C-alpha cells in the first residue's frame, strides 16, 4: 500500500490472485486470504453492461460487464471486462455513473451502502437553476442560496486544484484546472466534473488525501462536517 492509494496486483502475485478469484463462487466476500497481505479482506463486484447474442439461431445470450476484485486491507485491486457469471447475486446495486476503475466507492458501499446510494444526480428539470446558482457563487464553499430542489440553504461546493497554474478560458483568468463537486447536504443531490476551471479567488482547501476523493462528494462533505482542517 502506497500512502493509502490503490495499487494493481504486483506481477509476482498475479497468478495466485487470479486463481483465488477464478475458483471462488462465494459472492461478494471471499473466504481466502489475500496473497499479498494475508488478511481475509478480499471482495469482488460485477457491474452488468450489455447482453450479447452469441448464436442468432440458438437464442443463447451472454451478459458482459465489469468486474472489480480487491483487498480492503492492503488496497490491491484488479478491474477487468468479463462475462458476468450465472451464479452472481449482487450484495448491492450501485449506479454505474459513480464508479471508476479503482474500487474506493465500492469498498465504502460494502461497509455502508447508504453513504453511497443516498447521493443522486440533479434532476433535469432543476439543472439550469442549479448551474446558475453555482456560477453566480463560484468562489464560495458554502453558498448562501436555497437549493432549487429542497429549498434549504444547504448548498456546498469544492474544487481540487489538480493542475495549478494560470489559464485563460473565454477571456477569463483562472488559477488552474481540477475536479469540481457541487452538492446539497439536505437532499443529497450533486453534480461532478472531473476537469473544471478553478476560480482565481478560490482559497478553500481541505486537508483531505487525494485518494479519498471520488465522484460523489461524501468524503469531502464528511470532512467539512467534522471540522476538518483547512490549508
N, C-alpha and C positions, 0 to 999 in steps of 0.2 A: 504494500500500500504506500503510495507516494503522497504524503500530506493529505490524505483523505480522498484523493482523486481516484476515479475508477480506472482500472487498467485491464487490457486484454490479457488472456491467458498466456503466460510465458511459453516459449517454444518447447521447453523440456517437459511441460505438463500437458500439452495439447492432447496427446493420445489418451492418457489416463482420464483427463477431464471429459473428452468426447465419449469414451466408453461408459463412464458413470451415467451420463445423461441418456445415451443410446439404450442402455439396459434397464432404465428406470421407467416404470409406468405408474408411479406413485401419485402423480398430480403435481400441484404447485410446490410442495415441500418434500425434499428428498431426505432419506434417512442416512445416506452415505456421508462420510466426512469429506470435506474439501481437500483435494490432493495437495493444495498449496499451503493452507494454514492449519489443516487437520481439525477444523471445527465443523459441527453439524449445522451449517447455515446455508446450505445450497437450495436454490429456488429456481423455478422456471415460470415463464408466462408465454402464451401464444396469443397473437392478435390476428383474427381472421381477416384475410384480404379478399381474394376473388376466387370464384369457383370455375374450374376449367373442365370442359367435357373432353375426356380422353379419347373415347371412340364414339363417333357420332351415332352409329347404329346401336351401340350397346346401352347408351344412356348412363354409362359409368362416369361419375364425376370425382374429381379430387379438389379439395379446398386448400388453396395456398395462402400463406401469410407469413408473419414474422415470429421468430422465437427469441426470447431473452433467457439466458442462463447466467446465474450469478451467485456469488457468495456474499452474504451480508456482513461477514466478519472482515475478510481481507479485501473486499470490494474488487474482486476479479470478476470479469464478465465476458460473455460472447453474445453477439447479435447476428442472426442469420435469417435468410429467407428459406422457408421449408414448406413441406406438405404438413398440414395440421393432422395429427394422429386421431384416429377414430375414438380412442379411449379418453381423449382430453375433455375434462369438465372444468371450466374455469372457476376459480375460487371467487373471482370478482370480475366485473366488467369496467374497463377504463376507456374513456373517449380517446380514440387514436390520435386526435389533434394535440393531445397533451404529452405524447410520447416522443422520445428521441432514442438514438441508438444506445445511449447509456441508460441503465435501469434505475436511476436515482428515484424517479417518481414511482416506479413500481415497488421498489423497496419500501418507500414510505406508505404506499397503499396497502401492502401486505401487513404492515404494522397497525395502520388505522386508515381504512379506506375513506372515511368521511373527510379527512384532511385533503383528499384529492377530489373526490366527487362532489363536494359542496361548491366547487368553482365551476362556473358556466360562462360561455361566451355572451357578449352583449347582444340581445335580440335585435334583429334587423330594423325594427320599427323605432328603436331608440338610438341607433348608431350615429345618425347625423348630429343629434343634440349632444350626445356623449362626446363626440370628437370636437365639437365646437367648444364645449366647456373646458376640455383639456388643452386645446390650442390657446384659449384665452388665459389659461393659468399654467403655462408650460414650465415655469420656474419654481412652482410650489410643490412640496411633497405632500402636504395636507391642504386640500382645497376648501375654501370657504364657499362652497356651492352645494346645492342639493343634487343628489343622484337622480337622473331623469327616470329611473326605473322604480326605485322605492321611496323617493322623495325625502331621504335622510341625508344629513350633512356628514357623509362617511366616505368621501372620495379621497383617494391617495394615488400617488404615482412615484415611480423610482426609475432612475437611469443608471446603468452600469457602463462606465466610460471605458469601453474595450479598446477603442482606437483613439487615444488622445492626440490632440494637435489641431490647430485652427483649420477650418474648412468652410468654404462658401457654398451655399446652395440657394438658388433663386435670389441672388444678390444679398443674402443674409448670412452673417458670420455665426458659426457655431464653434464650440470648444472641442468637438470631436464627434465620433460615432460610437454607438453602443446599443445594448438591449434596453427596451423600454416597456415598463409594466404600468397599466392603468387599472384601478380596481375600486370596488365599493366594499367596505368592511361590514356592511349591514346585509346586503343581498348577495354578496359574493359573485358578482358579475365582474368580468375582467376582459382586458384587451392586451395583447402582447405583440411586440415587434422585435425581431431578432437583430435588426440594424436600423436605428433611428439617429437623427441628428440631435446631439445634446446641446441644449441652450447655453449660451455663453455665461449667463448668470446662475446656472445650476451649481449649487455648492453644498448639496446634502449627500453625504456618502457614508454608508453604514459600514461597520466592521463586520462584514459577512464574507465568509470564504467563497470564492468563485464557484467551487464545485458544489456548493449547496444551492445554487441558482437553478431554476427550472422554468418551464413555460408558464406554469401557474405561479402566482405571487405568494404562495403560502409561506415559504421560509422568510421572505422579506417582511411580510405582514407580521409574522410572529416576532421577528427581531425588533420591529418598531414597537409592538405592543409590550415587549418585555423591557423596553428602555435600553435596547442595545446601543453600545457606544457608537458615536459618530466621529469620523475623522475630521 
